[in-house]
């Protein structure tokens, strides 16, 4: 007979949301366990794996294993079972520290208007909380993650606290683009990011290794192992290589136990007074749906039939060109500045808003440069010193910008359980139905127009627009929060409407996407939920 594990709080998932909740609870004496499907990462080995990988994608430093499979950028129909009509292209990791291992580090706040999209523009829906209610927790999140930013510009999101560190210096490309776009509609501004600009929290300052995605070799960029470590130091237990496969619900409507499988496929049972799901916006609904039983044929926490629905991302429009003079990309953090003044306006009644990320990675994202650049010159017949000179000249002038598009919630964009494919533990794989709406496509048309204008002002040549969208890696919306239990999964404190000892943290709770990269908002919402979790224990 299996002996149950127990704790006051079981946190399932060790990414930024789960790690923050666990660290804060453990620091107050709460008995916490963090359950993680993946294994710890050896940073040195991950860097070596990335260097040796033939295909340089966000997951290349972290090859999946059968016991903790995850999707791959270059295989969107591998782990995901997709029925379209469009492919969902964003991915995640199953590791101790979660997807923060390969995130970029961008830490923008949402705009106040993002919390009231329907009220202001008649699109989507409003959040059950306002920017003002979340603002203090944004400040706390910036302190916890260690955000470097420019206090001279709030980027449209009013602040009550200072950044913990000064901004990361702009790249030479940022400076050149900023000069070219003076007195234009495009304002180049420093991007707040969870990357040390000085030694802080026992982590060194950024040394410009240019591999933020997929791995920072020195941990100047924040990853959630920081707070996993703090949680364990405060008394939390880390149960890694353990995958939650089913939630049991007792006659009182509370989550009574969590069944899990270890990497050797042996089974375990965990009992906790409170369960916090922090598994990301694919795996959390997958677990809830897979926990269906005769009394709950639609799955756990799903009386609203909203679990798995309203899957969203920030579809990306990429464009690239050759600058007139060298701008020297392929060094420093992958992005240090952006154009943030296009994120709001009455146009949101007709098309999505977007922010523009300025890339320091040249053409590596869209084309695989500079390796592909040298290969192209070789095909033209260049050899020896000629190919070196041509490649060096072209690579020094590579520019790339990316517009991250706001996406509206659509109940037909959803994660469900596949009817035939299962993982090694017998749990159905995630089945995804997804489409990019006219609202987003209209935004992409405007983004291409803006990209063309920007490059023209820089007197760039060879402009190309990606013919299709890319995934931003920002998976949102499948367990959304709301005041009405009929149309949402969790309330404003992130507690399940159906089960008062079940909380869900992460981007799955976002009712809408806005245009900010979601991690800082995930962190702020998670910190805000801690007091509600403590209250539930009382």
PEBEL-V741434 format. One line per field, one symbol per residue. ss: DSSP state (H for helix, E for strand, - for the rest). phi: phi as a letter, one per 40 degrees, with the letter a starting at -180 (. if undefined). psi: psi as a letter, one per 20 degrees, with the letter a starting at -180 (. if undefined). A space follows every 50 residues. Layout:
ss: ???
phi: ???
psi: ???
This chain:
ss: ----EEEEEEEE---HHHHHHHHHHHH----EEEE-------HHHHHHHH HH------------E--E---E--E-----EEEEE------------HHH H----E-----HHHHEHHHHH----E----HHHHHHHHHHHHHHH--EE- --------------EE-----HHHHHHHHH-------EEE--E-E----E --E-----------------E---HHHHHHHHH---EEE--EEEEEEEE- ----EEEEEEEE----EEEEEEEEEEE--HHHHHHHHHHH--E--E---- --------E--E---EEEEEEE--------------EEE------HHHH- ---EEEEEE----HHHH---HHHHHHHHH----HHHHHHHHHHHH--EEE EEEEE--------EEEEEEEEE-----EEEEEEE---HHHHHHHHHHHHH HHHHHHH---EEEEE----E-----E----E--------E----EE---- -EEE--HHH---------HHHHHHHHHHHHHHHHHHH-
phi: .ccccaacbbbchbccccccccccccccgccbbbbbccbcbcdccccccc dcccbcbdcccbdcbdcacacbdcbcbcccbbbgcbccbcbabbachgcc cbcchcbccccdcccbccccbgbfacccbbdcccdccdcccccccgccab ccacfgbdbbacccbcccdccccdccccccbdgbcbbcbcccacaccaca fgbccdbgcgbdbbaccbgcccbccdcccccccchcbbbcfbbcbabbbc ccgcccabcabcccgcbabbbacbbbcbcgcbccccccccccadcbcchc gbccgbcgcgcbabdbccaaabccbdbfcgagdcabaabbcbcaicdccb accabbccccbfbcccbgccdccccccccchcafccccccccccccbcba bbbcccbccbcccabbcccbcbcccgcdccbbbaacccdccccccccccc ccccccccfcbgcbbdcbcbccgbcbgcbccacbccbabbcccgcdccbc bbbbbhcccccbcfbcdccccdcccccccdcccccccc
psi: pppqqqrgppoopkahghggggggghijjpoqpoppharqpogghggggg hiphonrhjhimpqqhimqrqpgjmikegpopjbiqppjqrrqnroibii hkrhipmqqqqhhhilggghjjqcrqqirrghhighhgggghgghmppro iioikinqqjqqqhqqqpqqrhgggghgghjqkrioopqpppqmppirpq kkprqpjlikkgoipoijkhpqrihghgghgghjiqponrkoppiqpqpr ijjqohrpprprhjjqqrpppqhppopljrjghghggghijqrhhmhjrq kkhikipirkpranppoqqqrprgrpimakqaqhpirroijjiqrhiihh rqrqqopopjjcjhghijqighghhghhhijqrchghggggggghijpqp qppopppqqohioqpapqihpqaijjpqqppppqqprhgghhhhghghgg gggghghjkqrkppppirqqqijnoqjilqqrhoiijrhraijkpphhoi kpqpqrihiphrhbippighhggghghhighhgghhh.
